[in-house]
Amino acid sequence: MDDEPFWLPHANVRQFDRRLNMQAGTLDRDILWETPAGKQVRISSRRLVSFEHRHLAAIFYQVTLLNAAAPIVLSAEMIANEPVPRRSNSDPRQAKVFTEKVLQHRLSYAKGRRIVLCHATNKSGLSLSCAIDHVLETTCPTTWATHYTEDAGQVVATIEAEPNSPITLVKYMAYHTSHTAPPAELCARVERTMDRAVVDGFPILLASQRRYLDDFWQRSNITVTTNPARAQASTTAVQQAIRFNLFHILQAAARAENTGIPAKGLTGGAYEGHYFWDSEIYVLPFLIYTAPRIAKNLLRFRHGMLDMARERARQLNQRGAMYPWRTINGEEASAYYAAGTAQYHINADIIYALKKYVHATGDDEFLFEEGAEMLVETARLWRSLGFYSPRKGGQFCIHCVTGPDEYSTMVDNNTYTNLMARENLRYAAETVERIREQRPDLFTALTHKVRLDLLEVSEWKRAAEQMYIPFDERTQITPQDDQFLDQEPWDFERTSPTKYPLLLYFHPLTIYRYQVIKQADLVLVMLLLGHEFSSDLKRRNFEFYDPITTGDSSLSPCIQSIMAAEVGDMGKALEYARVATLMDLGDVAGNVKDGCHIAAMGGVWMIFVYGFAGLRDYHGELHFSPALPDVLDCLRFQLMFQEQVLETHVGQETTRYTLKAGRGLRLRHDGKEIQLSPEVPTLECPNRKPAAPSSRP
């Protein structure tokens, strides 16, 4: 305005309001700017990335002069290959910076107020076509200019603005990608998307976004009411924090079609957009029970990687398939094998998610036609990786692996790995036998495709039956692995709070020599396979491992909260729940600038459903054992289970279960079986556990 550029860091901003509208799915901003000459202008914007139309985004931008006339210039731009400043620290979690030009020009052109650019990546040949178009509404005189180069485009509107005459610009953005389409075809696709958006208009786009969000919250919302006498935070504050986490999972997963979910979703470049085990263990539970179609897409994506996983197993001199620990295209992208490739448990994590999905949905078709192949190849990997050890009484052992705790690498008989591998082997054998009995046609096709010998199935069952699970008779706890209890304890008292996370301040070889844990490992498997542990053993294990867990990983607090609630330590359950819920909203780890922790956000849903409502879903049955902390008066959520909808309302004294849709559902409350039906859709059950006091208000 008046040839004065609006640059927020240096602008004289008289009013500022920015809101993430999680109901409408928009980011809204209102600013009152005053120039050095005293002219005031209100700048309002609303932006969205469409859930309904996966190739489309838009910005509504309105400028209104308040106290004087002035020339206004609006410049709408699109830039490829924008330079990224190099970071000076050595945090291995951050993305590397490319020094070379990443996107190579293929095609660019302009049509009126529309600019189209097409580029392709150097190595993979992935082509990307982007277009911007603009619709302006104003009563003021306006002139236009359009410029474009190979790597940029700019549409400029020059307006003779008058006071109290709003100037509204809607900028539409469309993008398409392809490995095979030629540039002209890809540009034609992006123009078709743009044509539809401009004709429909911004209000239609807003309405479709709201419909999508309404459906999401109806299926996925968690509502809580806090106790004003005990809770530090209001109901509104707690509710917003929960929804902030769920909304970001939606952004990461809603249109994850033929892709996985990056560790940071789409919120930042850390971990370079790669996928880990996070999706299966922390995000899939939420999706399985609220959006099973998306969960199926993610599992199908893993099935699509199977050929590359087979090749990876051959590189490691193993049979079957070895899924990459870190990947974006199916190839192993971890450069550090001790804390990467050695985490063989990724195979069992994927199968664990597959089993949970099938039990929750009853989707045997997916299991038989796609899941079975994954099961066969992962079971083969475990059988070839382990051996029957004479020193362990002939039990099946798995050596030289790394569990979820990356501060203990290349260990023998990591308990998490062995238990999850056993589950993998059992489920593979069970599924193959089911297919043989129920679908002989599919069984014949499967045996031909993977060259399956039934003697292999017998070997899987034997290995599972004789799997070695460590137990220490002296301390009466479960060792994390064969060596862990023999190591020197870490000196936490002499470790400055400024020296966390340890991985940034101590050499890995130093960390590996000590009893210190980056993230829940043994404690995690007590949640995933809790039926393998007695209640007393869970309590003893938790009391030993919790104090030596640093929390250097964002994945840990949610699991520690859930297990603290189960063993009756509600003070710790609440403390860890606060940390997990505010991990990104409160920037607990100090690195939200690099992107949100999507798996930790999935863990927030788990805290309320698995922790405070006490859901356990072993063997495809729903078991609830509520343990609501005294800072909460009630907790309510919905689950989709076998094409039925269950609403659960947990109070301090009772829990109410309501069948919102379905033919009838059997579940257990505090060990007692109850039956819901269309005739008796609601039952209220007394909670066995009394209101558990927290350690502090």
C-alpha positions as CSV (number, residue, x, y, z in Angstrom):
1,M,0.0,0.0,0.0
2,D,1.4,3.4,-1.0
3,D,4.5,1.5,-2.2
4,E,5.0,0.3,1.4
5,P,5.4,-3.6,1.4
6,F,3.4,-5.4,4.1
7,W,6.1,-7.5,5.9
8,L,4.8,-8.9,9.1
9,P,8.0,-8.9,11.2
10,H,8.5,-5.1,10.6
11,A,4.9,-4.0,10.2
12,N,3.1,-1.7,12.7
13,V,0.4,-4.2,13.6
14,R,-2.4,-2.7,15.7
15,Q,-4.5,-5.9,15.9
16,F,-3.7,-9.5,15.2
17,D,-5.8,-12.6,15.4
18,R,-5.0,-16.0,14.0
19,R,-7.1,-19.1,14.5
20,L,-7.1,-22.7,13.5
21,N,-10.7,-23.5,12.9
22,M,-10.9,-27.2,13.5
23,Q,-14.7,-27.3,12.8
24,A,-14.5,-25.6,9.4
25,G,-11.0,-26.9,8.5
26,T,-9.5,-23.4,7.8
27,L,-6.7,-21.2,9.0
28,D,-8.1,-17.7,9.6
29,R,-6.2,-14.5,10.2
30,D,-7.3,-10.8,10.8
31,I,-4.7,-8.0,10.9
32,L,-5.0,-4.2,11.3
33,W,-1.9,-2.6,9.8
34,E,-1.0,1.0,10.0
35,T,1.6,2.5,7.7
36,P,4.2,5.1,8.7
37,A,1.9,7.6,7.0
38,G,-0.9,6.7,9.4
39,K,-3.1,4.9,6.8
40,Q,-4.9,1.9,8.2
41,V,-5.8,-1.2,6.4
42,R,-7.6,-4.4,7.5
43,I,-6.2,-7.6,6.0
44,S,-8.3,-10.8,6.4
45,S,-7.5,-14.2,5.1
46,R,-8.9,-17.7,5.2
47,R,-7.0,-20.6,3.7
48,L,-7.7,-24.3,3.3
49,V,-6.3,-27.4,1.8
50,S,-9.3,-29.4,0.7
51,F,-10.1,-32.8,2.1
52,E,-12.9,-33.4,-0.3
53,H,-10.8,-32.5,-3.4
54,R,-7.3,-33.9,-2.8
55,H,-5.6,-31.8,-5.5
56,L,-7.0,-28.5,-4.4
57,A,-6.2,-25.6,-2.0
58,A,-7.4,-22.0,-1.8
59,I,-6.9,-18.7,-0.1
60,F,-9.5,-16.1,0.5
61,Y,-7.8,-12.7,0.9
62,Q,-9.6,-9.4,1.7
63,V,-8.1,-6.0,2.0
64,T,-10.1,-3.0,3.2
65,L,-8.7,0.6,3.6
66,L,-10.2,2.3,6.6
67,N,-9.2,5.9,6.7
68,A,-7.8,7.0,3.4
69,A,-7.5,6.2,-0.3
70,A,-4.3,4.6,-1.5
71,P,-3.0,2.5,-4.4
72,I,-2.9,-1.2,-3.5
73,V,-0.8,-3.9,-5.2
74,L,-1.6,-7.6,-4.6
75,S,1.0,-10.0,-5.8
76,A,0.1,-13.7,-5.9
77,E,3.1,-15.9,-6.5
78,M,4.1,-19.5,-7.1
79,I,7.8,-20.5,-6.6
80,A,9.6,-23.8,-7.3
81,N,13.1,-24.6,-6.0
82,E,13.0,-21.9,-3.3
83,P,16.4,-21.8,-1.4
84,V,16.3,-23.4,2.0
85,P,18.7,-22.0,4.7
86,R,21.2,-24.5,6.0
87,R,20.9,-25.4,9.6
88,S,24.0,-25.3,11.7
89,N,23.2,-27.9,14.4
90,S,23.8,-31.6,14.1
91,D,20.4,-33.0,15.1
92,P,20.1,-36.2,13.1
93,R,16.3,-35.9,13.2
94,Q,16.2,-32.9,11.0
95,A,16.0,-33.1,7.2
96,K,19.1,-32.7,5.1
97,V,19.3,-29.7,2.8
98,F,19.8,-30.3,-0.9
99,T,22.6,-28.2,-2.4
100,E,21.6,-29.0,-6.0
101,K,18.4,-28.0,-7.8
102,V,15.8,-30.6,-6.9
103,L,13.0,-29.9,-9.4
104,Q,13.9,-29.8,-13.1
105,H,11.7,-27.6,-15.4
106,R,9.5,-29.4,-17.9
107,L,6.8,-26.9,-19.0
108,S,5.4,-23.5,-18.0
109,Y,2.8,-21.1,-19.4
110,A,0.2,-18.6,-18.5
111,K,-3.5,-18.0,-19.5
112,G,-4.8,-14.7,-18.3
113,R,-4.7,-14.8,-14.5
114,R,-3.7,-18.5,-14.5
115,I,-0.1,-19.8,-14.3
116,V,0.9,-23.5,-14.8
117,L,4.3,-24.9,-14.0
118,C,5.5,-28.5,-14.5
119,H,8.7,-29.9,-13.0
120,A,10.2,-33.4,-12.3
121,T,12.6,-34.7,-9.7
122,N,16.1,-35.7,-10.7
123,K,16.3,-39.3,-9.7
124,S,12.9,-40.8,-9.3
125,G,11.4,-38.9,-12.3
126,L,8.3,-37.9,-10.3
127,S,6.5,-35.1,-12.2
128,L,4.6,-32.4,-10.4
129,S,2.3,-29.9,-12.1
130,C,1.0,-26.9,-10.2
131,A,-1.4,-24.1,-11.2
132,I,-2.7,-21.0,-9.6
133,D,-5.7,-18.9,-10.7
134,H,-7.3,-15.8,-9.3
135,V,-10.8,-14.3,-8.9
136,L,-11.0,-10.6,-7.9
137,E,-14.0,-8.7,-6.6
138,T,-13.8,-5.0,-6.2
139,T,-15.6,-1.8,-7.3
140,C,-12.2,0.0,-7.6
141,P,-10.3,0.5,-10.9
142,T,-7.9,-2.4,-11.4
143,T,-5.1,-3.4,-13.8
144,W,-3.5,-6.9,-14.2
145,A,-0.1,-8.2,-15.1
146,T,1.1,-11.8,-15.4
147,H,4.8,-12.9,-15.4
148,Y,6.3,-16.4,-15.4
149,T,9.7,-18.1,-15.7
150,E,10.8,-21.7,-15.6
151,D,10.7,-21.8,-11.8
152,A,8.2,-19.1,-10.8
153,G,5.0,-17.3,-11.7
154,Q,3.4,-14.0,-10.5
155,V,0.0,-12.4,-11.0
156,V,-0.1,-8.8,-9.9
157,A,-3.3,-6.7,-9.5
158,T,-2.9,-2.9,-9.1
159,I,-5.9,-1.3,-7.5
160,E,-6.9,2.3,-6.9
161,A,-8.5,1.5,-3.5
162,E,-11.0,3.7,-1.8
163,P,-11.9,3.7,2.0
164,N,-14.4,1.1,3.1
165,S,-14.5,-0.6,-0.3
166,P,-13.4,-4.2,0.3
167,I,-11.0,-5.8,-2.2
168,T,-11.4,-9.6,-2.3
169,L,-9.0,-11.9,-4.0
170,V,-9.5,-15.7,-4.1
171,K,-6.4,-17.6,-5.1
172,Y,-6.9,-21.2,-6.1
173,M,-4.1,-23.7,-6.2
174,A,-4.1,-27.2,-7.8
175,Y,-1.4,-29.8,-8.0
176,H,-1.1,-33.2,-9.6
177,T,1.8,-35.8,-9.6
178,S,2.7,-38.7,-11.8
179,H,5.5,-41.1,-12.6
180,T,4.3,-41.8,-16.1
181,A,2.2,-38.9,-17.5
182,P,4.0,-36.6,-20.0
183,P,4.1,-32.9,-18.9
184,A,1.3,-31.7,-21.3
185,E,-1.1,-34.4,-19.9
186,L,-0.2,-33.5,-16.3
187,C,-0.8,-29.8,-17.0
188,A,-4.1,-30.7,-18.6
189,R,-5.2,-32.6,-15.4
190,V,-4.3,-29.7,-13.2
191,E,-6.2,-27.3,-15.4
192,R,-9.3,-29.4,-15.3
193,T,-9.1,-29.3,-11.5
194,M,-8.7,-25.6,-11.6
195,D,-11.6,-25.1,-14.0
196,R,-14.0,-26.9,-11.7
197,A,-12.8,-24.9,-8.6
198,V,-13.2,-21.5,-10.3
199,V,-16.7,-22.4,-11.5
200,D,-17.8,-23.7,-8.1
201,G,-16.3,-20.8,-6.2
202,F,-14.9,-20.5,-2.7
203,P,-18.2,-20.9,-0.7
204,I,-18.8,-24.3,-2.3
205,L,-15.2,-25.3,-1.3
206,L,-15.9,-24.1,2.2
207,A,-19.1,-26.0,2.5
208,S,-17.5,-29.3,1.3
209,Q,-14.7,-28.8,3.8
210,R,-17.2,-28.3,6.6
211,R,-19.2,-31.4,5.6
212,Y,-16.0,-33.5,5.7
213,L,-15.1,-32.2,9.1
214,D,-18.6,-32.7,10.5
215,D,-18.3,-36.4,9.5
216,F,-14.8,-36.7,11.0
217,W,-15.8,-35.2,14.4
218,Q,-19.0,-37.3,14.5
219,R,-16.8,-40.4,14.2
220,S,-13.7,-39.4,16.0
221,N,-14.4,-36.8,18.6
222,I,-13.4,-37.3,22.3
223,T,-15.3,-35.2,24.7
224,V,-14.4,-34.6,28.3
225,T,-15.7,-32.7,31.2
226,T,-13.2,-31.6,33.9
227,N,-13.8,-31.4,37.6
228,P,-13.4,-27.7,38.4
229,A,-12.4,-28.4,42.0
230,R,-9.5,-30.7,40.9
231,A,-8.4,-29.8,37.4
232,Q,-5.9,-27.1,36.6
233,A,-7.3,-26.6,33.1
234,S,-10.8,-25.9,32.0
235,T,-13.0,-28.3,30.0
236,T,-12.6,-26.0,27.0
237,A,-8.8,-26.0,27.2
238,V,-8.5,-29.7,27.6
239,Q,-11.0,-30.3,24.8
240,Q,-9.1,-28.0,22.5
241,A,-5.8,-29.7,23.2
242,I,-7.3,-33.1,22.4
243,R,-8.9,-31.9,19.2
244,F,-5.7,-30.2,18.1
245,N,-4.1,-33.6,18.1
246,L,-6.9,-35.4,16.4
247,F,-7.2,-32.7,13.7
248,H,-3.5,-33.1,12.8
249,I,-3.9,-36.8,12.4
250,L,-6.7,-36.1,10.0
251,Q,-4.5,-33.8,8.0
252,A,-1.8,-36.4,7.8
253,A,-4.0,-39.4,7.1
254,A,-7.2,-38.4,5.4
255,R,-5.9,-38.5,1.9
256,A,-3.0,-40.8,2.4
257,E,-3.8,-42.8,-0.7
258,N,-1.0,-45.0,-2.2
259,T,1.3,-43.4,0.4
260,G,2.1,-43.9,4.1
261,I,2.0,-41.4,6.9
262,P,5.2,-39.5,7.4
263,A,6.5,-39.1,10.9
264,K,5.8,-35.4,10.7
265,G,2.8,-35.7,8.5
266,L,2.8,-32.8,6.1
267,T,3.8,-30.3,8.8
268,G,7.6,-30.2,8.4
269,G,10.6,-31.6,6.7
270,A,12.2,-33.5,9.7
271,Y,12.8,-37.2,9.0
272,E,12.5,-36.2,5.3
273,G,9.0,-37.3,4.9
274,H,9.9,-40.9,5.7
275,Y,7.6,-43.6,7.2
276,F,8.5,-45.6,10.3
277,W,6.7,-48.1,12.5
278,D,4.9,-45.1,14.1
279,S,1.9,-45.5,11.7
280,E,1.1,-49.1,12.6
281,I,1.5,-48.9,16.4
282,Y,0.4,-45.4,17.3
283,V,-1.8,-44.1,14.4
284,L,-3.5,-47.2,13.1
285,P,-5.5,-47.9,16.4
286,F,-7.2,-44.5,16.0
287,L,-7.9,-45.1,12.3
288,I,-9.0,-48.7,12.7
289,Y,-11.7,-47.6,15.2
290,T,-12.8,-44.3,13.5
291,A,-11.9,-44.5,9.8
292,P,-11.2,-48.2,8.9
293,R,-11.1,-47.4,5.1
294,I,-8.1,-45.2,5.7
295,A,-6.5,-47.9,7.9
296,K,-7.0,-50.4,5.1
297,N,-5.4,-48.0,2.6
298,L,-2.3,-47.8,4.7
299,L,-2.1,-51.6,5.1
300,R,-2.5,-52.0,1.4
301,F,0.3,-49.6,0.9
302,R,2.5,-51.9,3.0
303,H,1.4,-54.8,0.8
304,G,2.5,-52.9,-2.2
305,M,6.1,-52.7,-0.7
306,L,6.3,-56.5,-0.4
307,D,8.5,-57.2,-3.4
308,M,11.0,-54.7,-2.3
309,A,10.8,-56.1,1.2
310,R,11.6,-59.6,-0.2
311,E,14.7,-58.1,-2.0
312,R,15.8,-56.5,1.3
313,A,15.6,-59.8,3.1
314,R,17.8,-61.3,0.4
315,Q,20.3,-58.5,0.9
316,L,20.3,-59.4,4.6
317,N,20.8,-63.1,3.8
318,Q,17.4,-64.0,5.2
319,R,14.3,-65.7,3.8
320,G,10.9,-64.1,3.4
321,A,10.6,-60.3,3.5
322,M,12.1,-57.6,5.6
323,Y,10.2,-54.3,5.7
324,P,12.4,-51.2,5.7
325,W,12.8,-49.4,9.0
326,R,12.7,-46.0,7.4
327,T,11.4,-45.5,3.9
328,I,9.5,-43.3,1.5
329,N,9.4,-45.6,-1.6
330,G,9.9,-49.1,-0.2
331,E,13.7,-49.0,-0.1
332,E,15.6,-48.9,3.2
333,A,16.6,-45.3,3.9
334,S,18.2,-45.7,7.3
335,A,21.9,-45.2,7.1
336,Y,22.6,-46.4,10.6
337,Y,21.9,-50.1,10.8
338,A,22.2,-50.5,14.6
339,A,19.3,-48.2,15.3
340,G,17.6,-48.7,11.9
341,T,17.7,-52.0,10.0
342,A,18.3,-54.0,13.2
343,Q,14.8,-53.0,14.3
344,Y,13.4,-56.2,12.8
345,H,10.3,-55.7,14.9
346,I,8.9,-53.5,12.1
347,N,7.7,-56.7,10.5
348,A,5.8,-57.8,13.5
349,D,4.5,-54.2,14.0
350,I,2.9,-54.2,10.6
351,I,1.4,-57.7,11.2
352,Y,0.1,-56.6,14.6
353,A,-1.8,-53.7,12.9
354,L,-3.1,-56.1,10.2
355,K,-4.5,-58.4,12.9
356,K,-6.1,-55.6,14.8
357,Y,-7.7,-54.2,11.6
358,V,-9.1,-57.6,10.6
359,H,-10.5,-58.3,14.1
360,A,-12.1,-54.9,14.4
361,T,-13.6,-54.9,10.9
362,G,-14.1,-58.6,10.1
363,D,-12.4,-57.9,6.7
364,D,-11.4,-61.5,5.9
365,E,-11.3,-60.8,2.2
366,F,-8.4,-58.4,2.7
367,L,-6.7,-60.8,5.0
368,F,-7.0,-63.7,2.6
369,E,-6.2,-61.9,-0.6
370,E,-3.5,-59.5,0.5
371,G,-2.7,-60.0,4.2
372,A,-1.9,-63.7,3.9
373,E,1.0,-63.0,1.5
374,M,2.4,-60.5,4.0
375,L,2.0,-63.0,6.8
376,V,3.8,-65.8,5.0
377,E,6.8,-63.7,4.1
378,T,7.2,-62.1,7.5
379,A,6.9,-65.5,9.2
380,R,9.6,-66.8,7.0
381,L,11.9,-63.9,8.0
382,W,11.4,-64.7,11.7
383,R,12.0,-68.4,11.2
384,S,15.2,-67.8,9.3
385,L,16.4,-65.1,11.7
386,G,16.1,-67.1,14.9
387,F,17.5,-70.4,16.1
388,Y,17.0,-73.1,18.7
389,S,19.6,-72.5,21.4
390,P,21.0,-75.4,23.4
391,R,22.1,-72.9,26.1
392,K,18.4,-71.9,26.5
393,G,17.1,-75.4,26.8
394,G,16.3,-75.6,23.1
395,Q,14.1,-72.5,23.0
396,F,13.8,-70.3,20.0
397,C,16.1,-67.3,20.3
398,I,16.5,-64.1,18.2
399,H,19.9,-62.5,18.5
400,C,21.5,-59.2,17.4
401,V,18.3,-57.1,17.1
402,T,17.2,-53.6,18.3
403,G,13.9,-53.1,20.0
404,P,11.9,-49.9,20.2
405,D,14.4,-48.6,22.7
406,E,17.1,-47.1,20.5
407,Y,19.5,-46.7,23.5
408,S,19.9,-50.5,23.6
409,T,21.0,-51.8,20.2
410,M,22.1,-55.1,18.7
411,V,20.9,-57.1,21.7
412,D,19.9,-60.7,22.2
413,N,16.3,-61.7,22.9
414,N,14.7,-58.3,23.1
415,T,11.5,-59.2,24.9
416,Y,9.4,-56.9,22.7
417,T,10.7,-58.4,19.5
418,N,10.4,-62.0,20.7
419,L,6.8,-61.6,21.9
420,M,5.7,-59.7,18.8
421,A,7.5,-62.2,16.5
422,R,5.7,-65.0,18.3
423,E,2.4,-63.2,17.6
424,N,3.4,-62.8,14.0
425,L,4.3,-66.5,13.6
426,R,1.1,-67.7,15.3
427,Y,-1.2,-65.4,13.2
428,A,0.6,-66.5,10.0
429,A,0.0,-70.2,10.7
430,E,-3.6,-69.6,11.9
431,T,-4.4,-67.6,8.7
432,V,-2.9,-70.1,6.3
433,E,-4.8,-73.0,7.9
434,R,-8.1,-70.9,7.8
435,I,-7.6,-70.2,4.1
436,R,-6.9,-73.9,3.5
437,E,-10.1,-74.9,5.2
438,Q,-12.4,-72.1,4.1
439,R,-11.1,-71.0,0.7
440,P,-9.3,-73.9,-1.1
441,D,-9.2,-71.8,-4.3
442,L,-7.3,-69.0,-2.6
443,F,-5.1,-71.5,-0.8
444,T,-4.0,-73.0,-4.1
445,A,-3.3,-69.6,-5.5
446,L,-1.3,-68.6,-2.4
447,T,0.8,-71.7,-2.4
448,H,1.7,-71.2,-6.0
449,K,2.4,-67.5,-5.7
450,V,4.7,-67.7,-2.6
451,R,5.8,-71.4,-3.1
452,L,4.5,-72.3,0.3
453,D,5.2,-75.7,1.8
454,L,2.9,-76.8,4.6
455,L,6.0,-78.0,6.5
456,E,6.9,-74.3,6.8
457,V,3.6,-73.7,8.7
458,S,4.5,-76.4,11.2
459,E,7.9,-74.8,11.7
460,W,6.3,-71.4,12.4
461,K,4.1,-73.0,15.0
462,R,7.0,-74.8,16.6
463,A,9.1,-71.6,16.7
464,A,6.2,-69.7,18.3
465,E,5.6,-72.4,20.8
466,Q,9.2,-72.5,21.9
467,M,9.9,-68.8,21.7
468,Y,12.3,-67.7,24.5
469,I,10.9,-65.0,26.7
470,P,13.4,-63.6,29.2
471,F,12.5,-63.6,32.9
472,D,14.7,-62.7,35.9
473,E,14.1,-65.0,38.9
474,R,16.1,-62.8,41.3
475,T,14.2,-59.5,40.7
476,Q,11.0,-61.2,39.5
477,I,10.8,-58.8,36.5
478,T,11.0,-59.2,32.7
479,P,14.4,-58.1,31.4
480,Q,14.2,-55.9,28.3
481,D,16.8,-58.2,26.8
482,D,19.4,-60.8,27.8
483,Q,22.1,-58.1,28.7
484,F,20.0,-55.2,30.0
485,L,20.0,-56.1,33.7
486,D,23.8,-56.7,33.7
487,Q,24.6,-53.2,32.6
488,E,25.6,-50.2,34.8
489,P,22.7,-47.9,35.6
490,W,22.8,-44.4,34.1
491,D,23.7,-41.7,36.6
492,F,20.6,-39.5,36.2
493,E,21.5,-37.4,39.3
494,R,24.6,-36.1,37.6
495,T,23.0,-35.6,34.2
496,S,22.1,-32.0,33.7
497,P,18.5,-31.3,32.4
498,T,20.2,-29.4,29.5
499,K,21.8,-32.7,28.3
500,Y,18.6,-34.2,27.0
501,P,17.9,-35.8,24.7
502,L,21.0,-37.9,25.4
503,L,21.5,-38.7,21.7
504,L,22.5,-35.1,21.0
505,Y,25.1,-34.9,23.8
506,F,26.6,-38.4,24.3
507,H,28.2,-40.8,21.8
508,P,26.0,-43.8,21.0
509,L,28.6,-46.2,22.3
510,T,28.5,-44.5,25.6
511,I,24.7,-44.7,25.9
512,Y,24.6,-48.4,24.7
513,R,26.7,-49.4,27.8
514,Y,24.2,-48.3,30.4
515,Q,20.8,-49.1,31.8
516,V,18.9,-46.1,30.2
517,I,15.9,-46.1,28.0
518,K,15.0,-43.7,25.2
519,Q,11.3,-44.8,24.9
520,A,8.9,-47.4,26.2
521,D,10.0,-50.9,25.0
522,L,9.1,-53.6,27.5
523,V,6.4,-51.3,28.9
524,L,5.0,-50.9,25.3
525,V,4.6,-54.6,24.8
526,M,2.8,-54.9,28.1
527,L,0.1,-52.7,26.5
528,L,0.1,-54.4,23.0
529,L,0.2,-58.0,24.4
530,G,-1.0,-57.4,27.9
531,H,-2.6,-60.8,28.1
532,E,1.0,-62.3,28.2
533,F,1.6,-60.6,31.6
534,S,0.0,-61.0,35.0
535,S,-1.2,-57.8,36.8
536,D,1.5,-58.1,39.4
537,L,4.2,-58.6,36.8
538,K,3.0,-55.5,34.9
539,R,3.3,-53.5,38.1
540,R,6.8,-54.7,39.0
541,N,8.0,-54.1,35.4
542,F,6.5,-50.6,35.3
543,E,8.1,-49.7,38.7
544,F,11.5,-50.8,37.4
545,Y,11.5,-49.4,33.9
546,D,9.6,-46.1,34.3
547,P,12.3,-44.3,36.4
548,I,15.0,-45.1,33.9
549,T,13.0,-44.0,30.8
550,T,14.3,-40.6,29.7
551,G,11.3,-39.7,27.5
552,D,13.8,-38.6,24.8
553,S,11.3,-39.8,22.3
554,S,7.8,-38.3,21.9
555,L,6.4,-41.8,21.5
556,S,7.0,-42.6,25.2
557,P,4.7,-40.4,27.4
558,C,1.5,-41.8,26.0
559,I,2.5,-45.4,26.6
560,Q,3.7,-44.6,30.1
561,S,0.5,-42.8,30.8
562,I,-1.6,-45.8,29.7
563,M,0.4,-48.3,31.7
564,A,0.5,-46.1,34.8
565,A,-3.3,-46.0,34.7
566,E,-3.4,-49.7,34.5
567,V,-1.1,-50.4,37.4
568,G,-2.9,-47.8,39.5
569,D,-0.5,-44.9,39.6
570,M,-2.9,-42.2,38.5
571,G,-0.5,-39.4,39.4
572,K,2.0,-40.5,36.8
573,A,-0.8,-41.3,34.4
574,L,-2.0,-37.7,34.5
575,E,1.6,-36.3,34.4
576,Y,2.4,-38.3,31.3
577,A,-1.0,-37.5,29.7
578,R,-0.3,-33.8,30.1
579,V,3.1,-34.1,28.4
580,A,1.7,-36.2,25.5
581,T,-1.3,-34.0,24.9
582,L,0.8,-30.8,24.9
583,M,3.8,-32.3,23.0
584,D,3.2,-30.1,20.0
585,L,0.7,-27.5,21.2
586,G,3.0,-26.7,24.1
587,D,6.2,-27.5,22.2
588,V,7.3,-29.8,25.0
589,A,10.4,-31.1,23.1
590,G,11.3,-27.7,21.8
591,N,11.3,-28.9,18.1
592,V,7.8,-28.3,16.9
593,K,9.4,-25.9,14.4
594,D,10.5,-29.1,12.5
595,G,7.0,-30.4,12.4
596,C,4.3,-32.1,14.6
597,H,4.8,-35.5,16.1
598,I,2.0,-37.4,14.3
599,A,2.5,-40.7,16.1
600,A,2.5,-39.0,19.5
601,M,-0.8,-37.4,18.5
602,G,-2.2,-40.8,17.8
603,G,-1.0,-41.7,21.3
604,V,-3.2,-39.0,22.8
605,W,-6.3,-40.8,21.4
606,M,-4.9,-44.0,23.0
607,I,-4.4,-42.3,26.4
608,F,-8.1,-41.5,26.7
609,V,-9.5,-44.7,25.1
610,Y,-6.9,-47.3,26.2
611,G,-5.8,-45.5,29.3
612,F,-8.7,-43.8,31.1
613,A,-11.5,-45.9,29.5
614,G,-9.3,-49.0,29.8
615,L,-10.0,-50.5,26.4
616,R,-8.2,-53.7,25.6
617,D,-8.9,-55.6,22.3
618,Y,-7.0,-58.8,22.5
619,H,-8.3,-61.6,20.2
620,G,-10.9,-59.4,18.6
621,E,-13.0,-58.8,21.7
622,L,-13.6,-55.4,23.4
623,H,-12.8,-55.3,27.1
624,F,-13.2,-52.1,29.1
625,S,-11.8,-51.5,32.6
626,P,-12.3,-47.8,33.2
627,A,-9.9,-45.8,35.4
628,L,-11.0,-42.2,35.2
629,P,-8.8,-39.8,37.1
630,D,-10.5,-37.5,39.6
631,V,-9.7,-34.4,37.5
632,L,-12.3,-35.7,34.9
633,D,-16.0,-36.0,35.6
634,C,-16.7,-37.8,32.3
635,L,-15.3,-39.0,29.1
636,R,-17.2,-39.9,25.9
637,F,-16.1,-41.3,22.5
638,Q,-17.3,-43.6,19.7
639,L,-15.8,-46.7,18.2
640,M,-16.6,-48.5,14.9
641,F,-16.3,-52.3,15.5
642,Q,-17.3,-54.9,12.9
643,E,-19.5,-52.4,11.1
644,Q,-21.3,-51.3,14.3
645,V,-21.0,-48.1,16.2
646,L,-20.5,-48.1,20.0
647,E,-20.7,-45.0,22.1
648,T,-18.9,-45.2,25.5
649,H,-19.6,-42.7,28.2
650,V,-17.3,-43.1,31.2
651,G,-18.2,-41.4,34.5
652,Q,-16.6,-41.6,37.9
653,E,-19.1,-44.2,39.2
654,T,-20.5,-45.9,36.1
655,T,-19.9,-46.4,32.4
656,R,-22.7,-46.3,29.9
657,Y,-22.4,-48.3,26.6
658,T,-24.8,-47.4,23.7
659,L,-25.1,-49.3,20.5
660,K,-25.7,-46.4,18.0
661,A,-25.8,-48.6,15.0
662,G,-25.6,-52.4,14.4
663,R,-27.1,-55.8,14.8
664,G,-25.8,-56.5,18.3
665,L,-22.5,-56.3,20.2
666,R,-21.0,-58.4,23.0
667,L,-18.2,-56.8,25.1
668,R,-16.8,-57.0,28.6
669,H,-16.9,-54.4,31.4
670,D,-14.5,-55.1,34.2
671,G,-14.5,-58.7,33.3
672,K,-18.2,-59.1,33.1
673,E,-19.8,-59.9,29.7
674,I,-22.6,-57.6,28.6
675,Q,-24.8,-57.7,25.4
676,L,-26.1,-54.8,23.5
677,S,-28.8,-55.1,20.8
678,P,-31.2,-53.0,18.9
679,E,-33.8,-53.9,21.5
680,V,-31.5,-53.1,24.4
681,P,-29.1,-50.6,22.9
682,T,-27.9,-49.0,26.2
683,L,-26.5,-50.5,29.4
684,E,-25.0,-48.7,32.4
685,C,-22.4,-50.6,34.4
686,P,-20.8,-49.8,37.8
687,N,-17.1,-49.2,37.6
688,R,-15.1,-51.6,39.7
689,K,-12.2,-49.2,40.2
690,P,-13.1,-46.3,42.5
691,A,-12.2,-42.8,41.5
692,A,-8.4,-42.8,41.6
693,P,-6.8,-39.8,43.3
694,S,-4.1,-38.0,41.4
695,S,-0.8,-37.0,43.1
696,R,-1.7,-33.3,42.7
697,P,-4.6,-31.2,41.5
